[in-house]
Amino acid sequence: MDKYAHRKANAAIHLQDSQGRPLAGEKVSLKLVRHAFLFGCGGFDSLPLTADDIESGRKAFYAERMDKWTKLFNYGTLPFYWGRYEPVEGKPNENGLRKAARYLTEHGAKVKGHPLCWHTVCADWLMEYDNKTILDKQLARIDRDVRAFRGLIDIWDVINEVVIMPIYDRYDNAVTRICRDLGRVGLVKEVFQAAAAANPDALLLINDFDLSEKYRILIDGCLAAGVPIGAIGIQTHQHQGYKGKAWLEDILERYSVFGLPLHFTENTLVSGHLMPGDIVDLNDYQVEDWPSTPEGEERQMREWKEMLEILFAHPLVEAVTGWDFADGAWLNAPSGLIRKDNTEKPSYRELCRLIHEEWTTNVTTAADEEGNVTLEGFRGLYELECRGKKEHFELKKEMEPLTVSVPV
């Protein structure tokens, strides 16, 4: 039994010359060039690469890094943390994010914006307003940014970490204030409605690290209230150690009950020492040096391989995103697929092998006497080559017969 059969589809292709005559026995090559499944990673390093003021040496460094990124991934997350995106009210960094998003899309990747509403890294200038005004400005921010990037970014983490949002007490912030007023479901409904109105075609996610029953109850309440959740975002930052197959399968079973697509949005596996298990908030673990080790890199590779195989085999999972591409990003952790100097770790090479060698389709065949070819392969964007002519088409679940005319 093929455990990845649900990732595949069939296509009937008819080859003909420019006069419509079938090309009997004609040789044709069919190659998957981009998966339909979203194999993703944080795309934050595209920001310095595309910045106007980057020094030439640093530009070459980030160009090398992002070249490795684009060879592996077809999906990138870009940061829209309000406090950094718009540190001064009315002056968002739209140009910088637009350049980064264009870079990713020009290299064949879909882009997700993260997040539109979050109590952390919130805009400090919101604190001078009353709660009604804060909500108005939050909804206006969503409308402005979703409309501005429509067609370039059509996937959004609309709201982030709602389970903890109204009880968050590490510091006062504007979003926690309005969440306490409206309640979790009330705020989620407001922000999702604003995002859906700004881009009805967008895929809209709720996203959380708290994968307890509290999150399931929240999602259930939101759906009952008519919130247009397009996909469920699941974070698995595993700095304290890989949680394993049984844990992943339990998460998949519990969140599949809604029948919605599942996106594993933020995933980290470290290749150095593990964070102590008594740390409750991962942000509390601050170390100057957190080195990657050869033993840790082999462990990280095995864990990424198992995790990705489990998630790719599940029919409701549509996206898996590694959070840090290079070591030394969030928490200075060795959680990347490459090292700080851009050299590849075993996990990078293993993911390349899985995605672009094992889970791929690349066949050369010949048309039958009537010029017909049948393709069975992983769903996604294909390149067809016949007599030196190249055509691209999407292999989808449901396919109409495809006719390709080739000059003689």
N, C-alpha and C positions, 0 to 999 in steps of 0.2 A: 504493500500500500504506500502510495506517495503522500507523505505528510504535508507536502507543499502544493498539492494539486489545486487547492483553492487560490493559489497565487498565479495560476496559469490560465490560458485560454487558447482557442483554436481560431484559425482564420483560413478562409478559402480565397486563394489569389489566382487571378486569371491574367496571363501574360499574352499580350498581342502586339503586333507591329502598328505602325501609324495608320495603316489602312484597315485595321481591325481584324487582321488574320491571326489566328492563334500561333504562338511560338512553340511548336511541339519540340520537346526534348531540350529546350533551352536551359542553359545553366543559370542558376540564380543563387545569390548569397543573401541570407537573412540574419541580421545581427541586432541584438538588444543593445541600445545605446543609453537608455535611461529607464530605470525601474519605475513602475507605478507606485510601488511601496516607497514610503519616505524614509530613507536612511539618512539620518541627520546628525548635526552637531552645532554647537554654538558657533555662529559666524562672526563673533566679535572682532576677530583679527582683520576683517575686511575694512573696518573703520580706519585704523591708522594707515593701512595700505592706500586707501582712496582719499586721504586727507590732503588738502592743497599744500600744507606747510611741512610735509614730511621730508626729512633729510634723505639724500640719495642712498646712503648706506643702509639706513633703516628701511627704506622703500624696497631695496633688493632683498633684505632679510624677510620682510613680510610677504613679498612676492613669492619667495621660495616656500614659505609656510603655507600660503593660500593655494599655491600650485599643488601641494600635497593634499590639501583639504578638498579641492575641486576634483581631484582624481578619485577620491573615495566617496564623497557625499553628493546627494541630490536635493538636500533640504537644509536650510540654515535658519537659525534663530538670531534676530537682531534686538538690541536693547532699547526699549522705549520707557525706561524708568523715569517717571515724571520729573523727579528732582534733578536728574542729570540732563534729561532731554530738554527741559524748559526751566533752567535755574533762575531765570529772570522772567517774570510773567510777561507773556506776549512775545517772547523771543525764543521759540523752539528751534532746535538744531535740525530742522527739516532737510536742509541741503546736505548735511553730512550723512544722515541716515539714507537719504535718497541715493547718494552716490554708492554707498555700501550695498544697498539693495539691488541696484542696477548691476553692480559687479557680480553679485551672486547669480542673478537671473541670466546674465549674459554668459555665465559659465554653467548653465543648465540646471540651476537649483531653484526650487520654490523657496519662498521666504515667509517666515512667521514673525510677527511683531509681538514682543513680550515686555511687560504686560500693559494693558490700558488702565487698570485700576489695581492698586496695591497699597497697603499701609506702610510698607517699608520703602526707603528711597523715595519718599513722597516729597512733593514741592513744599518747602518751608513757608513760602509766601502765602500759601492757603490758610495758614493759621490765623491770619488777621481778620478772616471773614467768619460770619455766623454759619451755622450748619446748612441752612437753606441755600445760601450763596455757594458754599463749598460743593454741595450736590449739583447745583446749576453749572458750576465751572467744571466739575468732573464730567458731566454729560456733554458739555460743550467741547471739552478736550477730546472726548471719544469721537464725537461727530466730526470735528476738524481733522483729526489725524487719520481716521479710517477713510474719510472722503479723499484726503490729500494723497494717500498711497493706494487708492483703489486701482486695481489692474497691475500693480507692482507687488503689493502685499495684500493677499486675500485670505490669509490665515492669521488669527489673532488669539492670544491668551487674553481673554476679555477681563477676567478678574483672577487674582492670584491669592491663594492661601486664605480662603474665607473662613475656614473652620476656626482658626485662631484670631481672626481679624477683630471681632468686637471685644475680646478679652485680652488683647495684646497690651502689655503694661510696661514694656521696656522703656518707652518714651511716648510722649503725647504726639499725636499726629492727626491730620484732618480726616483721613479716610476711616480710621477707627471711630472717630466721633460720629460720622454719618452712619456707619454700620450699626453703632449702638442705637441710634435713633430709628433707623428703618428696619433693623433686624437683618440677619444674613440673607434670607430669601428675598426680602424687600429690596435690598441693595443689588443683589445679583440680577433681579428682574429689571431694575432701572438701567443698569449698564448694558445688559444684553439687548434690551430693546433699542437703546441708542445706537449700538454697534450694528444691529440688524437693519435699522432704518438708514444708516449711512452707507451700508454696502449689503444689500439683500443676498448677494451671491457669495459672501464671505463664509468661511468655515470658522465658527466661533467656539472657543474652548473655555471650560472652567478648569482650573489647575490647582493641585494641592499636594503637599508633602504628607499631610495627616491622612493616612489610608485606613483609619479605623472606621468603625460603624458611624461615627459622627459625619464623615464625608459621604457615606452612602445615604444617610438620612437627609443630609443637605441636598444632595442631587435629587433624591426622590421628591422632596418638598418643592424644589425648583421646577421640576418637570410637571408636577401637579398644578403649579401656579402658571404654567404656560411659558416658562422660560425657554427660548429657542436654542438650547445647548446642542451644538453640532457634534462635539466629541468630548470625551472625558480625558482630562490631562492627569497623568500619574507621575509623580516625582519619586525617584529612588536614588537619593544621594547616599552611597554606601561607604562612607569614609571609615566606618567602624567595622567593616568587613562585609563580604558578599553574603547576602541573605539566603541564597540558594534556590534550588529548583522547587522544593515544596512550598516555600514562601511565595515565589512568583506564581505558581499554579493556583494558590489560594487567592491571591489578588485577582488573577484573571477570572476565576470562577465567581468571586463576589461582585466584581464590577461588570461582568457580562450580563447580569440580570436585566440591565436596562436596554440591552440590544443596540447601544450606541457604539460608534467607533471608539477605540481606545488608543490614545497617544501616550507613549512613555516619553515624557517631555524633557526630563532632566535626570540624567543618569551618570553617576560617577563611581568608578572603581579605582582604588589607588594601587600604585606599584611600589610603595614604600611601607614603612611601619603603619599599623592601623591606629586610628584615633581611639583613645581610651573609651571603654564602653560606658563609663559613668557620665560622660558629657551628654547633657540633654539638648541644648541648643548648639548645633555644630559650629556656629559663629563664635562660640566661647573658646574654641581651641585655636589659639594664636601662637604659632611658632615661626621663628626666623628661618629655620632650615628644615626642610622635609624632603630628604633625598629619595630618589628612585633607586632601587637596587636590582641587580640581575635576578635574584630569586623572586622579588616582588613583581618584576615585569613578566616573568613566566606565569606567575599566579594570576596577574591581571589579564593576560592573554587567555588563559583557560576559562576564567570567569566571564569575560566578554563573549567568548565563543558560545558557551553554554547558554548564557542569558539571551543572546541574539537568536540562537536556534529555537529556543522555547517561544520567544515572542513572535518570530517570523512564522512559526507553525500555527499560531492561533488565528482563527478567521476574523476576529473582531479587531485585532491590532493592525493599525494602518501606518503607524510612524514610531520610530525609536530614535531618540536624540541623545547623543553623548554631550555632556555639558561643556567640558573643557577639552579643547583640541590639543593644547600644549600644556605641559607641566607648569606649575607656578602661577596659575590663574586664581580661581576662588580659593581662599584660605591658604594660598601658597602650596597647595597639595600636589603630589605627583599623580594627578588624576587624568593626565592627557594621554593621547595615543601617540604623541611625539614628545621628545624631550625639549627642554628650554632652548637648546641650540638647533632645533628643527630636525634632529636625527630621528629616524623611525624606531619605535619600540615594537616588540613582537606583536602587541595587540593591533597596531596599525596594519602590519603585514597580514595578520590573520583575518582581519575584517576585509581587507582588499581581496584576499583569496576567496572568502565566503561570498561576498557580494558580486565580485566581477569575474570569478572563475567557476565556483560551484553553483551559484544561483544565477546563472545566466543562460542565454540561448544564442548560439552562433553556429548556423548550419549552412551548408552548401548542398544544393540538390538540383534536380532537373525536372522541368515541367513534363507532364504526361502528353499523350498524343493530341489532346485538346487544349494544351497550353495551361493546364491547371496545376497548381501547387498547393499543398496543405501544410500549414504551419501550426505546430503546437509548441508553446513556449511561455516563459514568464511574462506577465502583463507589463506593458510599458511602451516606450517609444522605440520603434525599429527603423533600421536602415536596410533598404532593399537595394541590391546592386545587380544589374543585368546589362550585359554588353557595355559596360562602362558608365551606364546611367544610374544615378542614385535617386531613390525616392524615400520619403519618411512617412510612417503611418503609426497610429496608436493601436496596439493590440489590447482590446478590452474584453470584458466578460461577455458581452453580447456584440457580435460583429456581423455587419452586412458583408456580403461577398465584395472583394476588392479587385478592381481591374487596373492593371498598369500597362500603359502603352509605351513601347520601347522603339525608338527609331532604328530602322534597318540600315 
